[in-house]
Amino acid sequence: MSETGEALGAGPETDDLRSAIDALAPWFHNLELRGVRTAPDHFLGDYPAFKWRRFAEALPADLSGRTVLDIGCNAGFYALEMKRRGAARVVGIDPDPRYLAQARLAARVTGLDIELRQLSVYDVGALAERFDIVLFMGVLYHLRHPLLALDLIREHVAGDLLVFQSMQRGSMMRAQLPPDHDFKQAAHFALPGYPKLHFIEERYAGDPTNWWVPNRACVEAMLRSSGFAILGQPEAEVYLCRCAGPPAGEGAVYPPRPSFSTGEEPA
Protein backbone atom coordinates (compact mmCIF):
# COMPACT_ATOMS: atom_id res chain seq x y z
CA MET A 1 0.00 0.00 0.00
CA SER A 2 1.41 3.39 -1.02
CA GLU A 3 0.98 6.62 0.94
CA THR A 4 -1.24 7.69 -1.92
CA GLY A 5 -3.85 5.88 0.14
CA GLU A 6 -4.81 3.42 -2.59
CA ALA A 7 -3.40 0.14 -3.79
CA LEU A 8 -1.46 0.56 -7.02
CA GLY A 9 -3.17 -1.66 -9.52
CA ALA A 10 -4.45 -1.72 -13.06
CA GLY A 11 -6.72 1.24 -12.45
CA PRO A 12 -10.19 1.95 -13.80
CA GLU A 13 -11.41 1.25 -17.33
CA THR A 14 -11.37 4.16 -19.78
CA ASP A 15 -14.95 5.32 -19.18
CA ASP A 16 -14.52 5.14 -15.43
CA LEU A 17 -11.15 6.85 -15.73
CA ARG A 18 -12.66 9.72 -17.70
CA SER A 19 -15.34 10.08 -15.04
CA ALA A 20 -12.72 10.04 -12.27
CA ILE A 21 -10.68 12.70 -14.06
CA ASP A 22 -13.72 14.89 -14.63
CA ALA A 23 -14.72 14.57 -10.98
CA LEU A 24 -11.39 16.14 -9.97
CA ALA A 25 -11.45 18.95 -12.56
CA PRO A 26 -10.09 21.48 -13.19
CA TRP A 27 -6.57 20.12 -13.72
CA PHE A 28 -3.51 22.34 -14.17
CA HIS A 29 -1.25 19.45 -15.18
CA ASN A 30 -2.21 17.99 -18.54
CA LEU A 31 -1.29 14.38 -17.81
CA GLU A 32 -1.85 11.48 -20.16
CA LEU A 33 -3.36 8.65 -18.14
CA ARG A 34 -3.77 5.54 -20.21
CA GLY A 35 -4.54 7.57 -23.31
CA VAL A 36 -6.87 10.02 -21.54
CA ARG A 37 -5.78 13.66 -21.17
CA THR A 38 -6.54 15.42 -17.91
CA ALA A 39 -6.50 18.98 -19.35
CA PRO A 40 -6.78 18.68 -23.15
CA ASP A 41 -7.83 22.34 -23.49
CA HIS A 42 -5.08 23.77 -21.25
CA PHE A 43 -4.40 27.42 -22.12
CA LEU A 44 -0.64 26.68 -22.17
CA GLY A 45 -1.03 23.59 -24.33
CA ASP A 46 0.67 20.37 -23.29
CA TYR A 47 1.77 21.71 -19.93
CA PRO A 48 4.02 20.90 -18.16
CA ALA A 49 5.27 18.23 -20.58
CA PHE A 50 6.50 20.75 -23.15
CA LYS A 51 8.53 22.58 -20.50
CA TRP A 52 9.91 19.32 -19.09
CA ARG A 53 11.21 18.32 -22.53
CA ARG A 54 13.32 21.49 -22.60
CA PHE A 55 15.37 20.61 -19.51
CA ALA A 56 14.86 16.87 -18.94
CA GLU A 57 18.36 16.03 -20.17
CA ALA A 58 19.89 18.29 -17.51
CA LEU A 59 18.89 15.80 -14.80
CA PRO A 60 20.37 12.29 -14.43
CA ALA A 61 18.51 9.69 -16.50
CA ASP A 62 19.09 7.17 -13.71
CA LEU A 63 18.03 8.30 -10.24
CA SER A 64 18.46 4.91 -8.60
CA GLY A 65 19.00 5.29 -4.87
CA ARG A 66 18.11 8.99 -4.89
CA THR A 67 15.41 10.64 -2.80
CA VAL A 68 13.29 13.42 -4.29
CA LEU A 69 10.99 16.04 -2.79
CA ASP A 70 8.53 17.80 -5.10
CA ILE A 71 7.30 20.99 -3.39
CA GLY A 72 3.97 22.18 -4.75
CA CYS A 73 3.58 18.92 -6.65
CA ASN A 74 0.13 19.78 -8.04
CA ALA A 75 -1.16 16.70 -9.95
CA GLY A 76 2.24 15.04 -9.71
CA PHE A 77 3.73 15.41 -13.19
CA TYR A 78 7.31 15.97 -12.03
CA ALA A 79 7.06 13.54 -9.12
CA LEU A 80 5.96 10.81 -11.54
CA GLU A 81 8.80 11.65 -13.94
CA MET A 82 11.31 11.31 -11.11
CA LYS A 83 9.88 7.90 -10.23
CA ARG A 84 10.06 6.86 -13.89
CA ARG A 85 13.79 7.56 -13.69
CA GLY A 86 14.11 5.09 -10.85
CA ALA A 87 14.23 7.35 -7.81
CA ALA A 88 14.17 5.22 -4.68
CA ARG A 89 11.67 7.49 -2.98
CA VAL A 90 9.63 10.44 -4.20
CA VAL A 91 7.62 12.65 -1.85
CA GLY A 92 5.20 15.23 -3.21
CA ILE A 93 3.73 17.94 -1.01
CA ASP A 94 0.98 20.43 -1.77
CA PRO A 95 -1.43 22.42 0.44
CA ASP A 96 -4.36 21.82 -1.94
CA PRO A 97 -6.26 18.56 -1.25
CA ARG A 98 -7.75 18.50 -4.76
CA TYR A 99 -4.31 18.54 -6.37
CA LEU A 100 -3.25 15.72 -4.06
CA ALA A 101 -6.33 13.72 -5.04
CA GLN A 102 -5.37 14.24 -8.68
CA ALA A 103 -1.85 13.04 -7.97
CA ARG A 104 -3.19 9.96 -6.15
CA LEU A 105 -5.29 9.06 -9.16
CA ALA A 106 -2.35 9.58 -11.52
CA ALA A 107 -0.08 7.43 -9.33
CA ARG A 108 -2.64 4.64 -9.18
CA VAL A 109 -3.27 4.64 -12.94
CA THR A 110 0.44 4.75 -13.85
CA GLY A 111 1.46 2.26 -11.16
CA LEU A 112 4.16 4.60 -9.86
CA ASP A 113 4.54 4.63 -6.10
CA ILE A 114 4.91 8.20 -4.80
CA GLU A 115 4.22 9.54 -1.32
CA LEU A 116 1.86 12.48 -1.02
CA ARG A 117 1.39 14.80 1.94
CA GLN A 118 -0.70 17.91 2.51
CA LEU A 119 1.92 20.47 3.47
CA SER A 120 2.91 23.93 2.26
CA VAL A 121 6.45 25.03 1.54
CA TYR A 122 6.42 26.84 4.89
CA ASP A 123 5.93 23.45 6.59
CA VAL A 124 8.93 21.63 5.10
CA GLY A 125 10.69 21.54 8.46
CA ALA A 126 8.02 19.05 9.59
CA LEU A 127 9.46 16.49 7.16
CA ALA A 128 12.63 16.34 9.29
CA GLU A 129 14.56 14.97 6.32
CA ARG A 130 16.94 16.11 3.62
CA PHE A 131 16.47 14.97 0.03
CA ASP A 132 19.02 14.41 -2.72
CA ILE A 133 16.92 16.42 -5.18
CA VAL A 134 14.33 19.09 -4.35
CA LEU A 135 11.96 20.30 -7.06
CA PHE A 136 10.53 23.78 -6.54
CA MET A 137 8.70 24.41 -9.79
CA GLY A 138 6.15 27.14 -10.43
CA VAL A 139 5.55 27.98 -6.78
CA LEU A 140 7.55 31.10 -5.90
CA TYR A 141 5.21 33.62 -7.52
CA HIS A 142 2.22 32.16 -5.65
CA LEU A 143 3.78 32.93 -2.27
CA ARG A 144 3.33 35.95 -0.04
CA HIS A 145 6.76 35.26 1.53
CA PRO A 146 8.97 33.96 -1.28
CA LEU A 147 12.43 34.53 0.21
CA LEU A 148 11.37 32.87 3.45
CA ALA A 149 10.31 29.83 1.43
CA LEU A 150 13.74 29.55 -0.20
CA ASP A 151 15.44 29.96 3.17
CA LEU A 152 13.31 27.18 4.66
CA ILE A 153 14.08 24.84 1.76
CA ARG A 154 17.80 25.46 2.18
CA GLU A 155 17.69 25.08 5.95
CA HIS A 156 15.50 21.98 6.24
CA VAL A 157 15.17 19.79 3.12
CA ALA A 158 17.76 20.54 0.42
CA GLY A 159 20.48 17.93 0.61
CA ASP A 160 22.22 18.45 -2.71
CA LEU A 161 20.39 19.63 -5.85
CA LEU A 162 17.59 22.16 -6.19
CA VAL A 163 15.62 22.33 -9.45
CA PHE A 164 13.94 25.72 -9.46
CA GLN A 165 11.49 27.35 -11.84
CA SER A 166 9.56 30.58 -11.67
CA MET A 167 7.58 32.73 -14.06
CA GLN A 168 9.64 35.82 -14.86
CA ARG A 169 8.56 39.25 -16.06
CA GLY A 170 10.42 42.45 -16.73
CA SER A 171 13.98 42.71 -17.94
CA MET A 172 15.97 39.59 -18.75
CA MET A 173 19.21 41.57 -18.27
CA ARG A 174 21.60 41.19 -15.35
CA ALA A 175 23.22 44.39 -14.12
CA GLN A 176 26.80 44.18 -12.86
CA LEU A 177 26.51 45.65 -9.39
CA PRO A 178 29.02 46.28 -6.60
CA PRO A 179 28.32 44.60 -3.25
CA ASP A 180 27.39 47.93 -1.65
CA HIS A 181 26.26 51.46 -2.53
CA ASP A 182 26.43 54.76 -0.75
CA PHE A 183 23.08 55.81 0.75
CA LYS A 184 22.90 58.82 -1.54
CA GLN A 185 23.34 56.72 -4.68
CA ALA A 186 19.99 55.67 -6.13
CA ALA A 187 20.48 55.53 -9.89
CA HIS A 188 21.22 51.79 -9.88
CA PHE A 189 17.65 51.02 -8.77
CA ALA A 190 16.44 52.21 -12.18
CA LEU A 191 18.78 49.94 -14.17
CA PRO A 192 16.87 47.40 -16.31
CA GLY A 193 19.03 44.58 -14.94
CA TYR A 194 18.64 45.47 -11.25
CA PRO A 195 16.98 42.64 -9.28
CA LYS A 196 13.27 43.44 -9.01
CA LEU A 197 10.39 41.52 -7.47
CA HIS A 198 7.14 42.84 -8.91
CA PHE A 199 4.25 42.91 -6.46
CA ILE A 200 0.73 42.08 -7.68
CA GLU A 201 -1.87 43.61 -5.42
CA GLU A 202 -4.96 41.92 -6.85
CA ARG A 203 -4.80 39.45 -9.75
CA TYR A 204 -2.58 38.48 -12.64
CA ALA A 205 -4.01 36.29 -15.41
CA GLY A 206 -7.18 36.08 -13.32
CA ASP A 207 -5.35 34.34 -10.48
CA PRO A 208 -5.51 35.93 -7.01
CA THR A 209 -2.64 33.71 -5.80
CA ASN A 210 -0.10 35.40 -8.07
CA TRP A 211 1.67 37.69 -5.60
CA TRP A 212 5.28 38.30 -6.64
CA VAL A 213 6.88 37.97 -10.08
CA PRO A 214 10.67 38.39 -10.28
CA ASN A 215 12.82 39.45 -13.17
CA ARG A 216 15.77 37.24 -14.09
CA ALA A 217 18.31 39.13 -12.01
CA CYS A 218 16.03 38.87 -8.98
CA VAL A 219 15.57 35.10 -9.34
CA GLU A 220 19.30 34.59 -9.38
CA ALA A 221 19.97 37.00 -6.52
CA MET A 222 17.33 35.34 -4.35
CA LEU A 223 18.75 31.88 -4.99
CA ARG A 224 22.27 33.02 -4.10
CA SER A 225 21.03 34.90 -1.03
CA SER A 226 19.31 31.74 0.23
CA GLY A 227 22.50 29.71 0.08
CA PHE A 228 22.32 28.10 -3.37
CA ALA A 229 25.01 28.10 -6.04
CA ILE A 230 23.58 28.23 -9.56
CA LEU A 231 25.06 25.43 -11.67
CA GLY A 232 23.20 26.08 -14.88
CA GLN A 233 20.08 27.36 -16.60
CA PRO A 234 18.94 24.61 -19.00
CA GLU A 235 15.66 26.39 -19.80
CA ALA A 236 14.71 30.07 -19.73
CA GLU A 237 12.97 29.84 -16.36
CA VAL A 238 14.67 26.74 -14.91
CA TYR A 239 17.79 26.71 -12.73
CA LEU A 240 19.86 23.82 -11.44
CA CYS A 241 21.38 24.72 -8.09
CA ARG A 242 23.49 23.10 -5.41
CA CYS A 243 23.60 23.86 -1.71
CA ALA A 244 26.44 26.27 -1.03
CA GLY A 245 27.17 28.39 2.02
CA PRO A 246 24.61 29.51 4.59
CA PRO A 247 21.98 32.09 3.56
CA ALA A 248 22.99 35.74 3.57
CA GLY A 249 22.12 37.41 6.85
CA GLU A 250 20.06 35.40 9.27
CA GLY A 251 17.99 33.66 6.61
CA ALA A 252 15.38 31.39 8.15
CA VAL A 253 17.61 30.60 11.13
CA TYR A 254 17.20 32.97 14.00
CA PRO A 255 19.41 33.26 17.09
CA PRO A 256 18.00 31.84 20.34
CA ARG A 257 16.10 34.16 22.60
CA PRO A 258 18.26 35.73 25.31
CA SER A 259 18.43 34.18 28.72
CA PHE A 260 16.77 35.91 31.64
CA SER A 261 18.06 36.31 35.17
CA THR A 262 15.60 33.71 36.46
CA GLY A 263 17.05 31.13 34.10
CA GLU A 264 13.66 30.72 32.49
CA GLU A 265 12.37 32.03 29.21
CA PRO A 266 9.04 33.84 29.06
CA ALA A 267 5.93 31.85 28.29
C-alpha positions as CSV (number, residue, x, y, z in Angstrom):
1,M,0.0,0.0,0.0
2,S,1.4,3.4,-1.0
3,E,1.0,6.6,0.9
4,T,-1.2,7.7,-1.9
5,G,-3.9,5.9,0.1
6,E,-4.8,3.4,-2.6
7,A,-3.4,0.1,-3.8
8,L,-1.5,0.6,-7.0
9,G,-3.2,-1.7,-9.5
10,A,-4.5,-1.7,-13.1
11,G,-6.7,1.2,-12.4
12,P,-10.2,2.0,-13.8
13,E,-11.4,1.3,-17.3
14,T,-11.4,4.2,-19.8
15,D,-15.0,5.3,-19.2
16,D,-14.5,5.1,-15.4
17,L,-11.1,6.9,-15.7
18,R,-12.7,9.7,-17.7
19,S,-15.3,10.1,-15.0
20,A,-12.7,10.0,-12.3
21,I,-10.7,12.7,-14.1
22,D,-13.7,14.9,-14.6
23,A,-14.7,14.6,-11.0
24,L,-11.4,16.1,-10.0
25,A,-11.5,19.0,-12.6
26,P,-10.1,21.5,-13.2
27,W,-6.6,20.1,-13.7
28,F,-3.5,22.3,-14.2
29,H,-1.3,19.5,-15.2
30,N,-2.2,18.0,-18.5
31,L,-1.3,14.4,-17.8
32,E,-1.8,11.5,-20.2
33,L,-3.4,8.7,-18.1
34,R,-3.8,5.5,-20.2
35,G,-4.5,7.6,-23.3
36,V,-6.9,10.0,-21.5
37,R,-5.8,13.7,-21.2
38,T,-6.5,15.4,-17.9
39,A,-6.5,19.0,-19.3
40,P,-6.8,18.7,-23.1
41,D,-7.8,22.3,-23.5
42,H,-5.1,23.8,-21.3
43,F,-4.4,27.4,-22.1
44,L,-0.6,26.7,-22.2
45,G,-1.0,23.6,-24.3
46,D,0.7,20.4,-23.3
47,Y,1.8,21.7,-19.9
48,P,4.0,20.9,-18.2
49,A,5.3,18.2,-20.6
50,F,6.5,20.7,-23.2
51,K,8.5,22.6,-20.5
52,W,9.9,19.3,-19.1
53,R,11.2,18.3,-22.5
54,R,13.3,21.5,-22.6
55,F,15.4,20.6,-19.5
56,A,14.9,16.9,-18.9
57,E,18.4,16.0,-20.2
58,A,19.9,18.3,-17.5
59,L,18.9,15.8,-14.8
60,P,20.4,12.3,-14.4
61,A,18.5,9.7,-16.5
62,D,19.1,7.2,-13.7
63,L,18.0,8.3,-10.2
64,S,18.5,4.9,-8.6
65,G,19.0,5.3,-4.9
66,R,18.1,9.0,-4.9
67,T,15.4,10.6,-2.8
68,V,13.3,13.4,-4.3
69,L,11.0,16.0,-2.8
70,D,8.5,17.8,-5.1
71,I,7.3,21.0,-3.4
72,G,4.0,22.2,-4.7
73,C,3.6,18.9,-6.6
74,N,0.1,19.8,-8.0
75,A,-1.2,16.7,-9.9
76,G,2.2,15.0,-9.7
77,F,3.7,15.4,-13.2
78,Y,7.3,16.0,-12.0
79,A,7.1,13.5,-9.1
80,L,6.0,10.8,-11.5
81,E,8.8,11.7,-13.9
82,M,11.3,11.3,-11.1
83,K,9.9,7.9,-10.2
84,R,10.1,6.9,-13.9
85,R,13.8,7.6,-13.7
86,G,14.1,5.1,-10.9
87,A,14.2,7.3,-7.8
88,A,14.2,5.2,-4.7
89,R,11.7,7.5,-3.0
90,V,9.6,10.4,-4.2
91,V,7.6,12.6,-1.9
92,G,5.2,15.2,-3.2
93,I,3.7,17.9,-1.0
94,D,1.0,20.4,-1.8
95,P,-1.4,22.4,0.4
96,D,-4.4,21.8,-1.9
97,P,-6.3,18.6,-1.2
98,R,-7.7,18.5,-4.8
99,Y,-4.3,18.5,-6.4
100,L,-3.2,15.7,-4.1
101,A,-6.3,13.7,-5.0
102,Q,-5.4,14.2,-8.7
103,A,-1.9,13.0,-8.0
104,R,-3.2,10.0,-6.1
105,L,-5.3,9.1,-9.2
106,A,-2.3,9.6,-11.5
107,A,-0.1,7.4,-9.3
108,R,-2.6,4.6,-9.2
109,V,-3.3,4.6,-12.9
110,T,0.4,4.8,-13.8
111,G,1.5,2.3,-11.2
112,L,4.2,4.6,-9.9
113,D,4.5,4.6,-6.1
114,I,4.9,8.2,-4.8
115,E,4.2,9.5,-1.3
116,L,1.9,12.5,-1.0
117,R,1.4,14.8,1.9
118,Q,-0.7,17.9,2.5
119,L,1.9,20.5,3.5
120,S,2.9,23.9,2.3
121,V,6.5,25.0,1.5
122,Y,6.4,26.8,4.9
123,D,5.9,23.5,6.6
124,V,8.9,21.6,5.1
125,G,10.7,21.5,8.5
126,A,8.0,19.1,9.6
127,L,9.5,16.5,7.2
128,A,12.6,16.3,9.3
129,E,14.6,15.0,6.3
130,R,16.9,16.1,3.6
131,F,16.5,15.0,0.0
132,D,19.0,14.4,-2.7
133,I,16.9,16.4,-5.2
134,V,14.3,19.1,-4.4
135,L,12.0,20.3,-7.1
136,F,10.5,23.8,-6.5
137,M,8.7,24.4,-9.8
138,G,6.1,27.1,-10.4
139,V,5.5,28.0,-6.8
140,L,7.6,31.1,-5.9
141,Y,5.2,33.6,-7.5
142,H,2.2,32.2,-5.7
143,L,3.8,32.9,-2.3
144,R,3.3,36.0,0.0
145,H,6.8,35.3,1.5
146,P,9.0,34.0,-1.3
147,L,12.4,34.5,0.2
148,L,11.4,32.9,3.5
149,A,10.3,29.8,1.4
150,L,13.7,29.5,-0.2
151,D,15.4,30.0,3.2
152,L,13.3,27.2,4.7
153,I,14.1,24.8,1.8
154,R,17.8,25.5,2.2
155,E,17.7,25.1,6.0
156,H,15.5,22.0,6.2
157,V,15.2,19.8,3.1
158,A,17.8,20.5,0.4
159,G,20.5,17.9,0.6
160,D,22.2,18.5,-2.7
161,L,20.4,19.6,-5.9
162,L,17.6,22.2,-6.2
163,V,15.6,22.3,-9.5
164,F,13.9,25.7,-9.5
165,Q,11.5,27.3,-11.8
166,S,9.6,30.6,-11.7
167,M,7.6,32.7,-14.1
168,Q,9.6,35.8,-14.9
169,R,8.6,39.2,-16.1
170,G,10.4,42.5,-16.7
171,S,14.0,42.7,-17.9
172,M,16.0,39.6,-18.8
173,M,19.2,41.6,-18.3
174,R,21.6,41.2,-15.3
175,A,23.2,44.4,-14.1
176,Q,26.8,44.2,-12.9
177,L,26.5,45.7,-9.4
178,P,29.0,46.3,-6.6
179,P,28.3,44.6,-3.3
180,D,27.4,47.9,-1.7
181,H,26.3,51.5,-2.5
182,D,26.4,54.8,-0.8
183,F,23.1,55.8,0.8
184,K,22.9,58.8,-1.5
185,Q,23.3,56.7,-4.7
186,A,20.0,55.7,-6.1
187,A,20.5,55.5,-9.9
188,H,21.2,51.8,-9.9
189,F,17.7,51.0,-8.8
190,A,16.4,52.2,-12.2
191,L,18.8,49.9,-14.2
192,P,16.9,47.4,-16.3
193,G,19.0,44.6,-14.9
194,Y,18.6,45.5,-11.3
195,P,17.0,42.6,-9.3
196,K,13.3,43.4,-9.0
197,L,10.4,41.5,-7.5
198,H,7.1,42.8,-8.9
199,F,4.2,42.9,-6.5
200,I,0.7,42.1,-7.7
201,E,-1.9,43.6,-5.4
202,E,-5.0,41.9,-6.8
203,R,-4.8,39.5,-9.8
204,Y,-2.6,38.5,-12.6
205,A,-4.0,36.3,-15.4
206,G,-7.2,36.1,-13.3
207,D,-5.3,34.3,-10.5
208,P,-5.5,35.9,-7.0
209,T,-2.6,33.7,-5.8
210,N,-0.1,35.4,-8.1
211,W,1.7,37.7,-5.6
212,W,5.3,38.3,-6.6
213,V,6.9,38.0,-10.1
214,P,10.7,38.4,-10.3
215,N,12.8,39.5,-13.2
216,R,15.8,37.2,-14.1
217,A,18.3,39.1,-12.0
218,C,16.0,38.9,-9.0
219,V,15.6,35.1,-9.3
220,E,19.3,34.6,-9.4
221,A,20.0,37.0,-6.5
222,M,17.3,35.3,-4.3
223,L,18.8,31.9,-5.0
224,R,22.3,33.0,-4.1
225,S,21.0,34.9,-1.0
226,S,19.3,31.7,0.2
227,G,22.5,29.7,0.1
228,F,22.3,28.1,-3.4
229,A,25.0,28.1,-6.0
230,I,23.6,28.2,-9.6
231,L,25.1,25.4,-11.7
232,G,23.2,26.1,-14.9
233,Q,20.1,27.4,-16.6
234,P,18.9,24.6,-19.0
235,E,15.7,26.4,-19.8
236,A,14.7,30.1,-19.7
237,E,13.0,29.8,-16.4
238,V,14.7,26.7,-14.9
239,Y,17.8,26.7,-12.7
240,L,19.9,23.8,-11.4
241,C,21.4,24.7,-8.1
242,R,23.5,23.1,-5.4
243,C,23.6,23.9,-1.7
244,A,26.4,26.3,-1.0
245,G,27.2,28.4,2.0
246,P,24.6,29.5,4.6
247,P,22.0,32.1,3.6
248,A,23.0,35.7,3.6
249,G,22.1,37.4,6.8
250,E,20.1,35.4,9.3
251,G,18.0,33.7,6.6
252,A,15.4,31.4,8.2
253,V,17.6,30.6,11.1
254,Y,17.2,33.0,14.0
255,P,19.4,33.3,17.1
256,P,18.0,31.8,20.3
257,R,16.1,34.2,22.6
258,P,18.3,35.7,25.3
259,S,18.4,34.2,28.7
260,F,16.8,35.9,31.6
261,S,18.1,36.3,35.2
262,T,15.6,33.7,36.5
263,G,17.1,31.1,34.1
264,E,13.7,30.7,32.5
265,E,12.4,32.0,29.2
266,P,9.0,33.8,29.1
267,A,5.9,31.9,28.3
